[in-house]
Amino acid sequence: MNIFREFLTQGLRPSAQSYAPLIEALCQVGRVEEAKSLWNDMKNKGLQPISSTHDYIINGLCDQGDVAEGMDQLVAMLTDKLKPKQRTFSNLLCCLSQRDRQIYILE
């Protein structure tokens, strides 16, 4: 992240592809809120997220159990006419089934 910040302070303009590995890494270590902040920064700069960036955010949200926001992100991805990876669908389905099991157990 420090290198990326330095990149920005030098006045260089990152591409959507530059953001993707950072967002992926943040999501993989459970720092989804930071990844979402970086996502918003990217969007505010007028950059259109690439398919993999959506996938990383969705998977990170699902890993944290936030299925609803993951589904919202999937809708945004499909609205942008981007195709999710199979793993993204699998992760969403897994999270949905876990949530349904929890609701069933609570009832």
Order of alpha helices (4+ residues) and beta strands (2+ residues): alpha-alpha-alpha-alpha-alpha-alpha
